[in-house]
């Protein structure tokens, strides 16, 4: 009688220990999955930020090129006008 009670206690104790171990393993597995998900989200966020920064830099360079082109167009027009004025002035003296 006492032996069967002890055996039942040992079986319950072993069963409880296995259940606790499975619960700890499952909990750790879930924590690891959560850490992996957070790391993946951070990686996606950083990639997106890098793409946005690259696109902004590209647009900035496009704007600078347009400004440079406009400036050189104005300089070209000024030089043509200056040359015309020099020719007109030169022809008036001679």
C-alpha positions in Angstrom: 0.0 0.0 0.0 2.7 2.4 1.0 4.8 1.4 -2.0 2.0 2.1 -4.5 1.4 5.4 -2.9 5.1 6.3 -3.3 5.1 5.0 -6.9 2.1 7.1 -7.7 3.7 10.1 -6.0 6.9 9.5 -8.1 4.9 9.2 -11.3 3.1 12.4 -10.6 6.3 14.1 -9.6 8.1 13.0 -12.8 5.1 13.9 -14.9 5.0 17.4 -13.2 8.8 17.8 -13.8 8.4 16.9 -17.5 5.5 19.3 -17.9 7.5 22.1 -16.2 10.4 21.3 -18.5 8.2 21.4 -21.6 6.7 24.7 -20.4 10.2 26.2 -19.9 11.3 25.0 -23.4 8.1 26.3 -25.0 8.5 29.6 -23.2 12.1 29.9 -24.3 11.1 29.0 -27.9 8.5 31.7 -27.9 11.0 34.3 -26.5 13.5 33.3 -29.2 10.8 33.6 -31.9 9.9 37.1 -30.6 13.6 38.1 -30.6 14.0 36.9 -34.2 10.8 38.8 -35.2 12.1 42.0 -33.6 15.5 41.6 -35.3 13.8 41.0 -38.7 11.5 44.0 -38.2 14.6 46.2 -37.3 16.4 44.9 -40.4 13.4 45.8 -42.6 13.1 49.2 -41.0 16.8 49.9 -41.5 16.6 48.8 -45.1 13.6 51.0 -45.7 15.4 54.0 -44.1 18.4 53.4 -46.2 16.3 53.3 -49.4 14.5 56.5 -48.4 17.8 58.2 -47.6 19.3 57.1 -51.0 16.2 58.3 -52.8 16.4 61.7 -51.0 20.0 62.0 -52.0 19.2 61.2 -55.6 16.5 63.9 -55.7 18.9 66.4 -54.1 21.5 65.7 -56.8 18.9 66.0 -59.5 17.9 69.4 -58.1 21.5 70.5 -57.9 22.1 69.4 -61.5 19.0 71.4 -62.7 20.2 74.5 -60.8 23.7 74.1 -62.3 22.2 73.7 -65.8 20.0 76.7 -65.4 23.0 78.8 -64.1 25.1 77.7 -67.1 22.3 78.5 -69.5 22.1 82.0 -68.1 25.9 82.4 -68.3 25.8 81.2 -71.9 23.1 83.8 -72.7 25.1 86.5 -71.0 28.2 85.6 -72.9 26.3 85.6 -76.2 24.8 89.0 -75.4 28.2 90.3 -74.3 29.8 89.2 -77.6 27.0 90.8 -79.6 27.5 94.1 -77.7 31.3 93.9 -78.2 30.8 93.3 -82.0 28.3 96.2 -82.2 30.6 98.5 -80.3 33.6 97.4 -82.4 31.7 98.0 -85.6 30.7 101.5 -84.5 34.4 102.4 -83.9 35.5 101.1 -87.3 
